[in-house]
Amino acid sequence: MKYLFLFILFFSAALKIDAQELQFSQPVRLGTAVNSDDEELAPMLAPDGQTLYFSRAFHDKNIGGKYSGTDIWISTKDSNGNWTPAVNAGKPWNNKRSNAVIGISADGSTVYLSNAYNNKSGISFSKLVMGKWTKPELIAVPGINRDDFVSVYVHPSFDVVMISMKGKGSYGEEDLYVSLRDSVGNWSQPKNLGPSINTSGFENSPFLSIDKAKLFFSSNGHGGYGDADILVSERMYGTWDIWSVPRNLGESVNSSGFDGYFSIYADTIAYCARDLSKRGLNLYGFQVSYVINVLPSETRFLTDEELSEIFPKRISTRLDYNSGITSLTADQTEIIWFLANRILTRKDVSVLIWVREEEDSRSTLERRADILRALRLVGFDESRVSFSTDRIKPEVSKSGGGVIELLLFK
């Protein structure tokens, strides 16, 4: 039998900790091969990483002319990894209305499109057959508002569609909705994602991570750095009804202008559209990496007296995991929520998750991810969470005592 020990320790640390699960480099504006003096938006990278689809507005070479709407343009990488001058995708994808690539199948052979083809507005698909793209065919997703601004993302698995639109019961200008495809190929009526995500402002340009766990979107209703910021929310407990409190991706991603149309690939590279000069959107790229915090070197654990002020009545914080249990139980989640809520406004107090196991295990990462999701759901700032994987438990008793402990085993 293996034992997994996980302790949550509350401490005050003088050092600022960057604990975001995803860390982004400073944005780099894609060169003139991709960006123009007009406007570029909605970047979508093909699975091979060599082809970038995006939409371009107000361009003389768009079908129908400068003011006819957006066209899909394509740039590919050369042998040196540089983007080549973009070309208009032409027919059958582009016409005199606004066109966009809104999803790509996992093998890259099917592209999902937003526009009206054959006088039928909505979502369509086009397949690569014998080196040529077929004429777009309509995908019958019901309930999409076709009168106002709509932005859509189709997941590569082709069983989830995320939609930004103003629908019945919307909280604001545009809300985020989800439509699911059943086993016989029928799509559900779009369902509003609820008030934890949607606001009285707008939420648009949704993008769902490949594991369907993270939803990235742009909003002007959650505060931030500029006109609209890019945020991320996590889907909880395998349902599409419960989402964590959205987190701003930070000032390396967001600017003082509009930021949106975010997409991320293999957790290594991401793209977005930004409007820094108020002259129109251009495309930017980010390098992405994962950050796992360790215990800061300057740490003072809370004393028993300090802990008693936060938790007048101590609760049992032992969480047992038997084999076969793969996620937090309702009782375990409630314990974490209770602890988080008691220090939610105590910005001077942070959390250390200490893990000890005889050998590295995927289950360790899953347990840690479960706890992070539970913390996010109540709006606990992830930058206040650190990790320690030392085999020896920190000697907190020598630095003031006071341990709140979660003990897990299988």
N, C-alpha and C positions, 0 to 999 in steps of 0.2 A: 504494500500500500504506500502510495506517495502522499505526502502532505504538502499542502500549499498554505503558507501563512501570509496573511495580508493584514497589515496594521495601518489604520489611518491615524496619523499623529498631527495635532494642531500645534503650530509654532508661529513665532514672529521672526521674520528674516529681514535683515537690512538690505539685502540685495534684491534688485528687480529681476524677476524671472520671466523669461519668454517661454511659455509652456504650450503654445499653440500646437495642435497636432500636425497641422500643415504649416510650413514656413515658406514664404514666397520671397524670391529675389526682388530687387528693384526692377520695375517694368522697363522694357526696352521697346521703343517704337520700331515696328517693322519698317524696313526700308522703302524706298520709292518704287521698288518692284511690286510691292503690295499696296502701299498707301499712295494716295493722289491728293490733289488740291480739292477734290470733291469730298465724298463721305463714304467710309467703309464701316461695315457692321456685320454682326452675326458670323464670326469665324467658326468654322467646323473642320477639324482635322480628320483626314481619312485614317483608317486603322494602320496602314503601312507607315504613317508618319511622313510621307513624301508629298502629299497633296493637300493643299489648303483651299477649301471652298469658303467664299464669303459673298456678301451682298454689297453692291456699290450703288449709291444714289447720286443724282444730279450730274451724270456723266454723259457727254455728247455721244458716246458709242453704245449707250444702252439702247436696246430695241425700243423704238418708239420715240427716242430722243431724250433730252436732258430731264424733262419734267414728267416723264411717263410712269415713273416708279423705279423700284430697285431691280437690278439684274444680278444674276449669279455670275461671279467671276472665279477663275481658277488660277492658282499659282502652284508650281511644282518645284522640288528641290533639284539642283544640279549635282554633279559628282562631288562638289566641294561642300555640299550641304547648305548652299545659299538659295534663297527663293528667287525663281526666275520671274521676269515680267509677267504680270497677270494678264489673262486673256478672257474675253467674254465667252461664257459657256455656250451662248447661242441657242438655237432651237435643238431639241424640243423643250428644254427647260425654261427658257426665257420667252416672254411675250410682252405686251404693252402694259401689263399690270405689274405689281410688286412681286418679286420672286425671291425665294430663299431656300437654302438647304437646311432642314430642321432635324436631320438625323441620318445616320449611316449604319447599315447592317454590320455585324461583326467581321464579315469577310470582305466588306467593301463593295460587294456586287449589287447592292440595292441602296438607293438614295431616296430619302423621304423629302418631299417638297411642299412648300406652302404657296398656294396661288390658286387661280381659276384656270382649269383646262377643260376644254369641251363645254364651256359655259357652266361648269360645276365648281363652285368655290369650296375650298376646304383643304384637306390634306391629301396628297397624292404620293405615289411611288413610281420610280423608274428603275429598270434593271439593266445591267450591263450584259449584253448578248452579242457575241461575235465581235467584241471590240467597240460596239456602239450602244448608246443609251436608248432604251425604248421610250415610246411616247408615254407621258405620265398618265397613270390610272388613279381614279378617285378611291380613297379609303373612307368607308362609311362610318365616321365617328359622329354620333348624334349630338345635338345640343350646343354646337359651337356658335357663338355669336359672330355673324359674318358682317355685321353693320359697323362695328367699331374696331379699334386697334386690337389685334390678336397676335400673340406670339406663342409658338408651339415648340416642344421638344419631343421627339420620338426616340425612345430607348432602343439600342441595338437589338435587344431581344424581341422587339416588336410586340410587346404585351403591355406596355405602359406608355401613356401619352400625358405629358405635363402641358397645361394650357394656361396662358394669361389672357384674361378677357373680362369684360364687365357683363355679368350674368345676373339672373334673378337672385336676390339676397346678397349681392356683393357688398362688401364693407366699404369700398372706395371706388377709385377710378377704374383700376383693373385689379382683379384678384387672381390668385393661383388656384387651379383646379387640376384634378387627376381623372383620367378615363382609363379603365382596365379592359383588356381583351380576354374573353372567356375561352373555354376549351373548344368551342365550336366556331370561334372566330368573330363573335359579336363584341362590339365595344359598348361599354356602359355610358350612361349619361354622365357628363363631367360633374365631379363632386368637389365642392369648395373645401379647401384645406383648413379653413377655420381661422379664428382671431389670433392665434399665436403667431401666424405667419402674415395674414392679410390685415391691412390697416385702412384708414380713411384716405390714404394717399394711393400710390400705384405700386404694384408688384408685377414685374415683367421679366422677360428673357430667362425663363427657367432652364436649368440644366441638371440632369440627374446623374450621379456618379454610376460607374459601371456596375457596382454591387447594389445599386438602388438604395443605399443607406443615407447618402447626403444629397440634399437639394440646394443648389446654388441659384441665386436669383438677384435681381436688382430692385431696389425700393427707395422711395423718398419718404417713407412713413415710419422708419425705425431710427431716425436720427443718423448722425454720422459726420462725414468730413465735407460733403458737398451736395450738389443737386440731387444725386441718387447714388447710393453705395451698393456694393456687392456684399451679400451676406450668405451664410450657410446655415441650414437647419438639418437635424438628423431625424430620420424616421424611427419611431420607437416601437418596440415589441412586435415587429413584423406586421404592423397594421398601417394603413394609410390615413388613419384618423387622428393619430397622436404624433405631434412633432415637438422637438425641443425648441426652446426659445432661440430665435435666430441670433447668430453671432456675426458681427462685422469682421470682415477679413483683414481689417487693419489698414494703416496708412501706407504701407508698401503697395497695396493693391488699389486702394481708393484715393481719389484726388479731390480737389475742390470743385471740380466740374461733374459732369455726368459720367458714371462708370456702369457698364452693363455688358450683356451678351458674353458672360463668362463661360468658358468651357475648359475642362481639365482632362488630361490623358495620362494613364498609367502612373498617376501621382508623381510625374516628373516634369511635365510642362503644361502651361496653361496659357490661354489667350483671353483677351477682352477687348471691348471698344471703349475709348475714352474721348471726352471732349474737353481738352485743356484750354484751348484758345477761344472757345465759343464760336469757332468757325466750322464746326462739324466733327463727326466722329472719325477717328483713325484706330488702327489695330495695334495692339501691344502684346508682347509675350513675356512670360515669367518662367523662371526655373523654380521647381517645387521640390521640397524635401520634407521628410518627417522629422519631428523633434520629439525626443523622449527626455524629459527632465530628470535630473538627479538631485539629490539633496544639496542645497546650497552650502557652501563651506561655512558661512557665518549664520548659524541657526541657534535660536534659543527656544526651546520647547516651553510651552505654557506650564506653569506650576499647577498643583492641585487646586490652590485657591482660585487661580484665574479660570480654570476649567469649571469650578463650581459656580462661578458667576455666570458662565455661559449656559451650563447645564445644571440647574439647581437639583434636579432629580436625575441621577445617572440611570441610563438604560443599558440593557444587555446588547452589546454590539458584536456578538459572536454570530457569524454566518457560516453554516455548514453546507458543504456541497457533497452530495453523494454521487457516485458514478451514474451517469445517465442524465443528470441535471445539467443543462447547458446554458442556462441563463439565470438571472436573479429572480427569486420568487417575489411575490407581492409584499410579503413581510420584510424581506431584505431591502427592497426598494424603499419601503416606508422608513426604515431606519436611516438609510442614506439621506433621504429627503429631510427627515427631522434634523439630522446633524447639519446639513447644508443650510437649511432655513434659519437655524440658530445663529449662524455666522455670516449670513448672506450680506448683511450691511457692515460687517466688521472687516473693513478692507485691510486692516493691519494683521489679520489672521489668515494663514494659508494652510494648506493640507498636504501632508506627505503620505503617499501610498507606498508602503514597504512590502516587498514581495520576497519570500524565501521559498525555494523549492530545490529538491535534490538535483534536478536537471531542468534545463529550459524546456518549456512545454507550450504548445499552441494554446492550451487551455488557460495558461497564465495570462497571455495577451487578451484572450477573450474575456476573462474575468475583469481585467483592468478596463477594457473597452466598455463592458457593461456598467461599471461604476461611473466612468466618465459620461456615458449617455444619461444615466440617472441624474448626475449633477447638472448637466446641461439643461435637462428638462425643466428644472426649477430656476434656470437662469444663472447658475453659479459660474463665475468667470473662470475659464479654463487656465488662464494665466496664473491662477492662485493654486494650481495643483502641480505637485512635483512627484517624482518617483525615485525610489532607491531599490537597487537589486543586490545590495550587499548581502552576503550569506549570514552576517552577524547582525542581529537586531541593534539599532542605534541605542546607545546607553542613555536613554532619556532621563533616567532617575538621577544621574549625575548632573544633569543640567536643568533640574527643576521638577522632574517627575511629571506625572499627568499624562497618561496614555489612553487614548480611546482606540479600542482594538477590534478589528474584524478578523476572526480566525476562520479560514476556509480549508476544507480538506475533502479528499475524494478517495 
